[in-house]
Amino acid sequence: MQTVILVIHLLIALGLVGVILMQRSEGGALGMGGGGGGGGGFMTGRGAADLLTRTTGILATGFFITSMVLAILASKSGESTSILDQGAAPITTPTAPAEPAAPVAK
């Protein structure tokens, strides 16, 4: 189940990147600060009804939903693997190194 949702999540992420890169740049700052359209061009009629904008919103919603589902599934996946939950390791004293062997005379 988790693997299927992860694959869907990755496909949505790739689609989201592609759709965002296909959109036309408005010159930075969300189109604010100049241009026609009365309101600065931020939410013009063209921008609100654009197919790429709607597709971006749909993919972003899917991305957030799959992110939440994956987080919920990960939190319910059994034991914690935190090192803080394992307890302290027993303390052992280091042993002295063995004496080197005497060189063999030839």
Residue pairs with C-beta under 8 A, 6 or more apart in sequence:
1 73
2 70
2 73
2 74
2 77
5 66
5 69
5 70
5 73
6 70
8 62
8 66
9 63
9 66
9 67
9 70
12 59
12 62
12 63
12 66
13 63
15 59
16 56
16 59
16 60
16 63
19 52
19 55
19 56
19 59
20 56
22 52
23 52
23 53
23 56
26 35
26 41
27 34
27 35
30 42
31 40
31 41
31 42
31 47
32 40
32 41
32 42
33 40
34 40
34 41
35 41
37 44
41 47
47 53
